[in-house]
Amino acid sequence: MSGHRVMRMLALGLLLALPSIAPAAAEPNTQVPPGSRHYAATTVPDRIVASPAADPAHGFAVAWRTDGSVQAPLLEIAPAGDSPAIEGIRQVRATTRALQTENGLSHHHRADVDGLQPDTLYVYRVQGNGSWSAWNQLRTLAAADQPLTLLYFGDTQNKNASHVSRVVRAAQKAAPEARISLFAGDLVSGGDGMDDSEWGEWFAAAGWLAQETLVAPAIGNHEYFEEFEDTPQERRVLGRHWPAAFALPGNGATAARQTSYWFDAQGVRVAVLDGTSALDLGTATAQAQWLDQVLAGNPQPWTIVLLHQPFYSPREGRENTALREVLLPVVHRHKVDLVLQGHDHTYGRRGEGQAATPQYVVSVAGPKQYRLSAEARRTMAPVAEDTQLFQVLDIDPRRLRYEARTVTGRLYDAFELRRDAGGRKELRELVEGRIAPRDCPRAQTAKGRADRCWE
């Protein structure tokens, strides 16, 4: 018998001896087992995240966490140089708030840094108890006529450590020059008794992106929780982690001060709305009045509105009527260029009739994947199911280029908005290099749900 025949027979025998492989079971939402204190706070600073000031050319704010032994710690900042000898250090005193979670007591700190020079690379670090963080590098934003790159992520929400982390890494590799990272809400899922561990995994997934770009998140419905659930008194209440986790500008609508805000970034005015509060807590009119004021005085050539719930939903059965009736007229009146959204765990883009703007986008970065409605397939293009995505925006005074890429880096959607000297906008679809549309290949999920493509 030949050697090749012997090898084939041995291989066949090994295959026959292997146990049959059962269908993949649903994965847990977090990588830590119930009861684990892996993400408990310590004396060493963690969950460090920088966010924009209203004028991020001259300032930014940093939030971080320690255990309860640290009160009003310091942030140190200096111009970045090539020597390890960091000179010209300035100290900023932080404010502190306490948070009690399943992982015990933690203290969350905020330091606001102002008086910085535009387009300048700085190093900063934050203090713990007998310890400091690493020195992080962050460049302030430049003048309005300078090109800007920013990243946009739809919902992360589930399985942040296991699945979302590779999306963030792919985005950083695709756009290492990005200065800002926009997140469209539902950063975590919450509500299962492991909220703090979920936030720990979000920060682990975000990695250096949180510390060396300016993170600007919109709040989602999962950053709220249901008080008196399943009773006549049931109501949405802002989750305790949101105001502690981020150091946001605080210039939002009075009725949604902690969850709406705006800032300018190199020729772009970004306004961030709280869709959950607008829909469920009756703040739509107040936010519309605030948005009208923010956009009425806008001197920037481009405008982006970021919110969680879409004006036009690509998922079946979601109307978000209050958003369309109360807030959408403000978007139209001020000729917003891009509306970046999440919530529906699919991808879809649509315009507004024959006008170049606004372009409405819904995207998803996390693994929880819904199915598209028939209406979305009629009114949006392109659309996608079963696809984790990130978006890269390159902007200068005359051009806004948008790309949506899959987690493996493949181009899924792309367009340019061109702005002439008179401020008129023109849409140009960029179809070269796009991959074919993606639909869900599974009849149901591992949990047996036919309304989703993956858990």
Residue pairs with C-beta under 8 A, 6 or more apart in sequence:
23 446
24 446
25 446
26 445
26 446
26 447
26 455
27 159
27 162
27 446
27 455
28 159
29 158
29 159
29 189
29 192
29 194
29 198
30 159
30 160
30 161
30 194
30 197
30 198
30 201
31 161
31 162
31 201
32 38
32 39
32 194
32 197
32 200
32 201
34 193
34 194
36 197
37 103
37 104
38 197
38 200
39 103
39 196
39 197
39 199
39 200
39 201
40 67
40 103
40 104
40 106
41 65
41 66
41 67
41 68
41 103
41 104
41 105
41 106
41 107
42 66
42 67
42 128
43 66
43 67
43 69
43 70
43 128
43 129
43 130
43 131
44 66
44 128
44 131
44 133
45 64
45 65
45 66
45 73
45 126
45 127
45 128
45 131
45 132
45 133
46 64
46 65
46 66
46 203
47 63
47 64
47 65
47 108
47 199
47 200
47 203
47 245
48 62
48 63
48 64
48 126
48 133
48 136
48 210
48 211
49 62
49 63
49 64
49 203
49 206
49 210
49 211
49 215
49 245
49 246
49 247
50 60
50 61
50 62
50 136
50 138
50 210
50 211
50 212
50 213
50 214
50 215
50 247
51 60
51 61
51 62
51 63
51 214
51 215
51 216
51 246
51 247
51 248
51 249
52 60
52 61
52 141
52 180
52 214
52 216
52 249
52 263
52 265
53 59
53 60
53 61
53 112
53 114
53 249
53 263
54 249
54 251
54 261
54 262
54 263
54 264
55 263
55 264
56 140
56 141
56 180
56 214
56 263
56 264
56 265
57 116
57 118
57 119
57 140
57 141
57 142
57 143
57 266
58 114
58 115
58 116
58 117
58 118
58 140
59 112
59 113
59 114
59 115
59 116
59 140
60 113
60 116
60 138
60 140
60 214
61 110
61 111
61 112
61 113
61 247
61 248
61 249
62 75
62 110
62 111
62 113
62 124
62 126
62 247
63 108
63 109
63 110
63 244
63 245
63 246
63 247
64 108
64 109
64 126
64 133
65 106
65 107
65 108
65 109
65 244
66 73
66 106
66 107
66 109
66 128
66 129
67 104
67 105
67 106
67 107
67 129
68 98
68 105
68 106
68 107
69 107
69 129
70 96
70 107
70 109
70 127
70 128
70 129
71 96
71 107
72 93
72 94
72 95
72 96
72 109
73 93
73 94
73 96
73 109
73 126
73 127
73 128
74 91
74 92
74 93
74 94
74 111
74 126
74 127
75 91
75 92
75 93
75 94
75 111
75 113
75 124
75 125
75 126
75 127
76 89
76 90
76 91
76 92
76 124
76 125
76 126
76 127
76 132
77 89
77 90
77 92
77 113
77 122
77 123
77 124
78 86
78 87
78 88
78 89
78 90
78 122
78 123
78 124
79 88
79 120
79 121
79 122
79 123
80 121
80 122
80 123
80 137
81 87
86 123
86 135
92 111
92 112
92 113
93 111
94 109
94 110
94 111
94 126
95 109
95 110
95 111
96 107
96 108
96 109
96 110
97 107
97 108
97 110
97 243
97 244
98 105
98 106
98 107
98 108
99 105
99 106
99 107
99 108
99 240
99 241
99 244
100 106
101 195
101 196
101 240
101 241
102 193
102 194
102 195
102 196
102 197
103 196
103 197
103 200
106 196
108 244
108 245
109 126
110 247
111 126
111 247
112 247
113 124
116 122
116 140
117 140
118 140
118 141
118 142
118 143
119 139
119 140
119 141
119 142
119 143
119 146
120 139
120 140
121 137
121 138
121 139
122 137
122 138
122 139
122 140
123 135
123 136
123 137
123 138
124 135
124 136
124 138
125 132
125 133
125 134
125 135
125 136
126 132
126 133
127 133
136 208
136 211
136 212
137 212
138 211
138 212
138 213
138 214
139 179
141 148
141 179
141 180
141 214
141 265
141 266
142 148
142 266
143 266
144 264
144 266
144 267
144 300
144 301
144 397
145 267
145 396
145 397
146 266
146 267
146 396
147 266
147 394
147 395
147 396
148 179
148 180
148 265
148 266
148 267
148 268
148 393
148 394
148 395
148 396
149 175
149 177
149 178
149 179
149 392
149 393
149 394
149 395
150 178
150 179
150 180
150 181
150 182
150 265
150 268
150 392
150 393
150 395
151 171
151 175
151 178
151 180
151 181
151 182
151 209
151 213
151 390
151 391
151 392
151 393
152 181
152 182
152 183
152 184
152 306
152 340
152 361
152 363
152 390
152 391
152 392
152 393
153 167
153 168
153 171
153 181
153 182
153 183
153 184
153 363
153 365
153 390
153 391
154 184
154 341
154 342
154 345
154 347
154 362
154 363
154 364
154 365
154 366
154 389
155 184
155 185
155 186
155 187
155 220
155 308
155 342
155 343
155 345
155 364
155 365
155 366
155 368
156 164
156 167
156 183
156 186
156 187
156 188
156 202
156 205
156 365
156 366
157 186
157 187
157 188
157 189
157 220
157 222
157 366
157 368
158 164
158 189
158 366
158 367
158 368
158 455
159 366
159 367
159 368
160 187
160 188
160 198
160 201
160 202
160 204
160 205
160 366
161 201
161 204
161 205
163 366
163 367
163 388
164 202
164 205
164 365
164 366
164 367
165 204
165 205
165 207
166 407
167 365
167 366
167 388
167 389
167 390
167 407
168 205
168 206
168 207
168 209
168 365
168 390
169 207
170 390
170 405
170 407
170 408
170 409
171 178
171 181
171 209
171 390
171 392
172 178
172 208
172 209
173 409
174 390
174 392
174 405
174 409
175 392
178 213
178 392
179 213
179 214
179 265
179 266
180 213
180 214
180 215
180 216
180 265
180 270
181 209
181 210
181 213
181 214
181 215
181 216
182 216
182 217
182 218
182 270
182 304
182 306
182 340
183 215
183 216
183 217
183 218
184 218
184 220
184 306
184 307
184 308
184 340
184 341
184 342
184 343
184 363
185 217
185 218
185 219
185 220
185 221
185 222
185 223
185 275
185 307
185 308
185 342
185 343
186 220
186 221
186 222
186 223
186 308
186 342
186 343
187 199
187 202
187 217
187 220
187 222
187 223
188 195
188 198
188 199
188 201
188 202
188 222
188 223
188 241
189 198
189 222
190 198
190 222
190 223
190 225
190 239
191 222
191 225
191 226
195 239
195 241
196 241
199 241
199 245
203 210
206 215
209 215
215 246
216 248
216 263
216 270
216 272
216 306
217 246
217 272
218 272
218 273
218 274
218 275
218 306
218 307
218 308
218 342
219 242
219 259
219 274
219 276
219 277
219 308
220 275
220 276
220 308
220 342
220 343
221 236
221 275
221 276
221 280
221 308
221 309
221 343
223 238
223 239
223 241
223 242
223 276
224 236
224 237
224 238
224 239
224 276
224 280
225 236
225 237
225 239
226 234
226 235
226 236
226 237
227 233
227 234
227 235
227 236
227 237
228 234
228 235
236 276
236 277
236 280
236 281
238 258
238 259
242 258
242 259
243 258
248 258
248 261
249 261
249 262
249 263
250 257
250 258
250 261
251 261
251 262
252 258
252 259
252 260
252 261
252 262
252 272
252 274
252 290
253 260
253 274
253 283
253 286
253 287
253 289
253 290
253 291
254 286
254 290
255 277
255 281
255 283
255 286
255 287
256 273
256 274
256 277
256 278
256 283
256 286
256 287
259 274
259 277
260 271
260 272
260 273
260 274
260 277
260 287
260 290
261 271
261 272
262 269
262 270
262 271
262 272
262 294
263 269
263 270
264 270
264 300
266 395
267 300
267 301
267 302
267 395
267 396
267 397
268 300
268 302
268 303
268 304
268 395
269 294
269 295
269 298
269 300
269 302
269 303
269 304
270 303
270 304
270 305
270 306
271 291
271 294
271 295
271 303
271 304
271 305
271 306
272 305
272 306
272 307
273 287
273 291
273 305
273 306
273 307
273 327
274 283
274 287
274 307
274 308
275 307
275 308
275 309
275 320
275 323
275 343
276 308
276 309
277 283
277 287
278 284
278 287
278 322
278 323
278 326
278 327
279 309
279 320
279 322
279 323
284 322
284 323
284 326
284 327
285 326
287 327
288 326
288 327
288 329
288 330
291 305
291 327
291 330
291 331
292 330
292 333
292 334
295 303
295 330
295 333
295 334
295 336
296 334
298 334
301 397
301 419
301 423
302 337
302 338
302 395
302 400
302 419
303 334
303 335
303 336
303 337
303 338
304 336
304 337
304 338
304 339
304 340
305 331
305 336
305 338
305 339
305 340
305 358
306 339
306 340
306 341
307 323
307 339
307 340
307 341
308 341
308 342
308 343
309 318
309 320
309 323
309 341
309 342
309 343
310 318
310 320
310 323
310 341
310 342
310 343
310 344
310 360
310 362
311 320
311 323
311 324
311 327
311 328
311 331
311 339
311 341
311 360
312 324
312 350
312 360
312 379
312 380
313 319
313 320
313 343
313 344
313 362
313 373
313 376
314 344
314 346
314 347
314 348
314 362
314 372
314 373
314 376
314 380
314 383
315 344
315 345
315 346
315 370
315 371
315 372
315 373
315 376
316 371
316 373
316 374
316 375
317 373
318 343
318 344
331 339
331 358
332 352
332 358
335 357
335 358
335 425
336 357
336 358
337 357
337 358
337 359
337 400
337 417
337 425
338 357
338 358
338 359
338 361
338 393
338 400
338 402
339 358
339 359
339 360
339 361
340 361
340 363
340 391
341 360
341 361
341 362
341 363
342 362
342 363
342 364
343 362
344 362
344 364
344 370
345 364
345 366
345 368
345 369
345 370
345 452
346 362
346 364
346 369
346 370
346 371
346 372
346 376
346 383
346 384
346 385
347 362
347 363
347 364
347 382
347 383
347 384
347 385
347 387
347 389
347 404
347 412
347 413
348 361
348 362
348 372
348 376
348 380
348 382
348 383
348 384
349 359
349 360
349 361
349 362
349 380
349 381
349 382
349 383
349 413
350 359
350 360
350 379
350 380
350 381
351 357
351 358
351 359
351 360
351 427
352 358
352 360
356 417
356 425
356 426
356 427
357 417
357 425
357 427
359 402
359 415
359 417
359 427
361 391
361 402
361 404
363 389
363 391
363 404
364 387
364 388
364 389
365 388
365 389
365 390
366 388
367 388
367 454
367 455
368 452
368 454
368 455
369 385
369 386
369 387
369 440
369 452
369 453
369 454
370 385
370 451
370 452
370 453
371 385
371 440
371 451
371 452
371 453
372 383
372 385
372 439
376 383
377 383
382 412
382 413
382 434
382 437
383 437
384 412
384 437
384 438
384 439
385 438
385 439
385 440
385 453
386 438
386 439
386 440
386 441
386 442
386 453
386 454
387 406
387 412
387 438
388 406
388 407
389 404
389 405
389 406
389 407
389 412
390 404
390 405
390 407
391 402
391 403
391 404
391 405
392 402
392 403
392 405
393 400
393 401
393 402
393 403
394 400
394 401
395 401
397 419
398 418
398 419
398 420
399 416
399 417
399 418
399 419
400 416
400 417
400 419
401 414
401 415
401 416
401 430
402 413
402 414
402 415
402 416
402 417
403 411
403 413
403 414
403 430
404 411
404 412
404 413
404 414
405 411
405 412
406 412
406 435
410 435
411 433
411 434
411 435
412 434
412 435
412 438
413 434
414 429
414 430
414 431
414 433
414 434
415 427
415 428
415 429
415 430
416 427
416 428
416 430
417 425
417 426
417 427
417 428
418 425
418 426
418 427
418 428
419 425
419 426
420 426
440 453
442 453
442 454
443 450
444 450
445 452
445 453
445 454
445 455
446 455
447 455
449 455
